[in-house]
């Protein structure tokens, strides 16, 4: 079986608006391709945001899979995300591997902002 490079997919009720949020937070452009919004992340990884079919809807849900956004300055990244419509789920927390904070994007998808320990 031949497979292409894997990528993240994110179902959205308003894909263009959610793509703008991620574009602003990640500081990467949005590329519209065939009805989906695509953002190219570091090292060619992609995040594809799409609107689910009305015949097979995808309800918003909390799960164990989440996008992690590494940061060199956690306070600044959190402030920027909140300014673009994110919601903080907790305060910044110190862990053995670094500092982290869980947030939700404007549609309630959980994201982890992470500043690695030095």
Helices and strands as residue ranges (DSSP letters): E 8-11, H 15-26, E 30-33, E 36-40, G 42-44, E 46-50, E 67-70, H 74-83, E 87-88, E 93-95, E 98-104, E 110-116
